[in-house]
Amino acid sequence: MHTNLNVRNSFFYSIPPVTRNLLLINILVWLACAVSGGRLVYFLGLFSIDGGHFSPYQLVTYMFTHQAFSHLFFNMFALFMFGRSMESYWGPKRFLTYYLVTGIGAGLIQLLVCHLQGIDSLTIGASGSVFGILLAFGMTFPNAPLFLMFIPVPIKAKYMVLGYGLLELYYGVANQSGDDVAHFAHLGGMLFGIILILYWRNDNLSGRFNRWWRQRKNPKNGYRRSETDYGYNQREKEKEKKIDSILDKIKKSGYNSLSESEKKTLFDAKK
């Protein structure tokens, strides 16, 4: 009897590589923390600067550390839902950079807030990066319909991101007793996310302008008369619709279901 198991076509391997490995690392660290009886949390978690237990490496390790299963589950569910789309859109390298920058940025904001409030705290979890990814999804696909539990109608991504941001700001400022959620860390992830996205967009615009200027100075390099604003906007709208349909296909059937031309379209878009 011969069985041919192609694991590369399995559901797990249909998840883009960085998102897949981030899910795996977070789950493995959670298991290690559980086996250690929670002691590992105090080695990997992010301590406040004023408490005497802070080390710089904690700015990286804290974002992969969870103690409660519910905390891990909701963070990984959000990473799975939105991380796949953003990694497919940006590519692995840019997505990983974004994940780490927003996570470290969230930790820095949390350290600053704890220092200003004069409190000693321990922060763990991927929520800073997850909120950064949610912000990126809302900025990249603002009109994508999203569903919330107990709300039977879809909400556009841009409104959900705005709502989450306002709620986090409210609860962070309210500072209610018994609330152990690091709301300002969530806001920090979103803040560093928007800074990085705007930087990349600026960089892309600068690159386009430089290419246009070089072509204009050297017509032999293929300079053509620039299209009208209307024509450019129409072309960009059509491109965005095409990318949205490809990302919808990835959500339903996975990255491996794409044709070569669709993969090329995504690759060209992320450039």
SULZIDA-V349968 format. One record per residue. N is the residue number from 1. RES is the residue in three letters. PSI is psi in radians with two decimals (* if undefined). Layout:
BEGIN
n/res/psi
N/RES/PSI
N/RES/PSI
END
This chain:
BEGIN
n/res/psi
1/MET/2.28
2/HIS/2.22
3/THR/2.24
4/ASN/1.80
5/LEU/1.98
6/ASN/1.56
7/VAL/-0.38
8/ARG/-0.34
9/ASN/0.09
10/SER/2.92
11/PHE/-0.74
12/PHE/-0.74
13/TYR/-0.06
14/SER/-0.25
15/ILE/2.35
16/PRO/2.59
17/PRO/-0.77
18/VAL/-0.80
19/THR/-0.77
20/ARG/-0.82
21/ASN/-0.59
22/LEU/-0.74
23/LEU/-0.79
24/LEU/-0.78
25/ILE/-0.80
26/ASN/-0.73
27/ILE/-0.75
28/LEU/-0.70
29/VAL/-0.68
30/TRP/-0.76
31/LEU/-0.73
32/ALA/-0.69
33/CYS/-0.68
34/ALA/-0.75
35/VAL/-0.61
36/SER/0.02
37/GLY/0.37
38/GLY/-0.15
39/ARG/-0.56
40/LEU/-0.46
41/VAL/-0.66
42/TYR/-0.19
43/PHE/-0.60
44/LEU/-0.40
45/GLY/2.87
46/LEU/1.96
47/PHE/2.65
48/SER/2.63
49/ILE/-0.64
50/ASP/-0.17
51/GLY/-0.23
52/GLY/0.00
53/HIS/0.11
54/PHE/2.44
55/SER/2.49
56/PRO/-0.59
57/TYR/-0.40
58/GLN/-0.39
59/LEU/-0.37
60/VAL/-0.81
61/THR/-0.52
62/TYR/-0.56
63/MET/-0.12
64/PHE/0.15
65/THR/2.23
66/HIS/2.64
67/GLN/-0.94
68/ALA/2.42
69/PHE/-0.65
70/SER/-0.67
71/HIS/-0.83
72/LEU/-0.80
73/PHE/-0.87
74/PHE/-0.65
75/ASN/-0.75
76/MET/-0.57
77/PHE/-0.77
78/ALA/-0.70
79/LEU/-0.74
80/PHE/-0.78
81/MET/-0.82
82/PHE/-0.48
83/GLY/-0.66
84/ARG/-0.78
85/SER/-0.76
86/MET/-0.63
87/GLU/-0.68
88/SER/-0.57
89/TYR/-0.77
90/TRP/-0.57
91/GLY/2.75
92/PRO/-0.78
93/LYS/-0.85
94/ARG/-0.64
95/PHE/-0.77
96/LEU/-0.73
97/THR/-0.79
98/TYR/-0.77
99/TYR/-0.80
100/LEU/-0.72
101/VAL/-0.78
102/THR/-0.62
103/GLY/-0.78
104/ILE/-0.71
105/GLY/-0.71
106/ALA/-0.71
107/GLY/-0.70
108/LEU/-0.74
109/ILE/-0.70
110/GLN/-0.73
111/LEU/-0.74
112/LEU/-0.81
113/VAL/-0.77
114/CYS/-0.66
115/HIS/-0.76
116/LEU/-0.59
117/GLN/-0.19
118/GLY/0.63
119/ILE/2.69
120/ASP/2.18
121/SER/2.87
122/LEU/2.14
123/THR/2.31
124/ILE/2.77
125/GLY/2.75
126/ALA/0.19
127/SER/-0.63
128/GLY/-0.82
129/SER/-0.68
130/VAL/-0.75
131/PHE/-0.60
132/GLY/-0.71
133/ILE/-0.70
134/LEU/-0.74
135/LEU/-0.77
136/ALA/-0.72
137/PHE/-0.76
138/GLY/-0.60
139/MET/-0.57
140/THR/-0.68
141/PHE/1.17
142/PRO/-0.51
143/ASN/0.14
144/ALA/2.27
145/PRO/2.28
146/LEU/2.61
147/PHE/2.39
148/LEU/2.62
149/MET/2.41
150/PHE/0.04
151/ILE/1.92
152/PRO/-0.04
153/VAL/2.57
154/PRO/2.60
155/ILE/2.34
156/LYS/2.51
157/ALA/-0.68
158/LYS/-0.61
159/TYR/-0.61
160/MET/-0.74
161/VAL/-0.79
162/LEU/-0.76
163/GLY/-0.78
164/TYR/-0.76
165/GLY/-0.79
166/LEU/-0.70
167/LEU/-0.76
168/GLU/-0.69
169/LEU/-0.75
170/TYR/-0.89
171/TYR/-0.55
172/GLY/-0.76
173/VAL/-0.66
174/ALA/-0.62
175/ASN/0.95
176/GLN/2.54
177/SER/2.42
178/GLY/-0.13
179/ASP/1.89
180/ASP/0.33
181/VAL/2.36
182/ALA/1.35
183/HIS/-0.66
184/PHE/-0.43
185/ALA/-0.70
186/HIS/-0.80
187/LEU/-0.62
188/GLY/-0.70
189/GLY/-0.71
190/MET/-0.69
191/LEU/-0.88
192/PHE/-0.51
193/GLY/-0.82
194/ILE/-0.60
195/ILE/-0.78
196/LEU/-0.72
197/ILE/-0.77
198/LEU/-0.62
199/TYR/-0.81
200/TRP/-0.71
201/ARG/-0.71
202/ASN/-0.78
203/ASP/-0.71
204/ASN/-0.71
205/LEU/-0.70
206/SER/-0.72
207/GLY/-0.71
208/ARG/-0.73
209/PHE/-0.75
210/ASN/-0.72
211/ARG/-0.74
212/TRP/-0.74
213/TRP/-0.72
214/ARG/-0.69
215/GLN/-0.63
216/ARG/-0.64
217/LYS/-0.44
218/ASN/1.42
219/PRO/-0.44
220/LYS/-0.33
221/ASN/0.14
222/GLY/0.41
223/TYR/2.31
224/ARG/2.77
225/ARG/2.29
226/SER/2.57
227/GLU/2.90
228/THR/2.83
229/ASP/-0.69
230/TYR/-0.79
231/GLY/-0.73
232/TYR/-0.80
233/ASN/-0.69
234/GLN/-0.74
235/ARG/-0.71
236/GLU/-0.63
237/LYS/-0.74
238/GLU/-0.69
239/LYS/-0.73
240/GLU/-0.69
241/LYS/-0.72
242/LYS/-0.75
243/ILE/-0.71
244/ASP/-0.73
245/SER/-0.62
246/ILE/-0.73
247/LEU/-0.62
248/ASP/-0.68
249/LYS/-0.68
250/ILE/-0.73
251/LYS/-0.71
252/LYS/-0.73
253/SER/-0.06
254/GLY/2.84
255/TYR/-0.61
256/ASN/-0.20
257/SER/-0.17
258/LEU/2.57
259/SER/2.93
260/GLU/-0.66
261/SER/-0.63
262/GLU/-0.69
263/LYS/-0.69
264/LYS/-0.68
265/THR/-0.76
266/LEU/-0.75
267/PHE/-0.75
268/ASP/-0.64
269/ALA/-0.71
270/LYS/-0.40
271/LYS/*
END
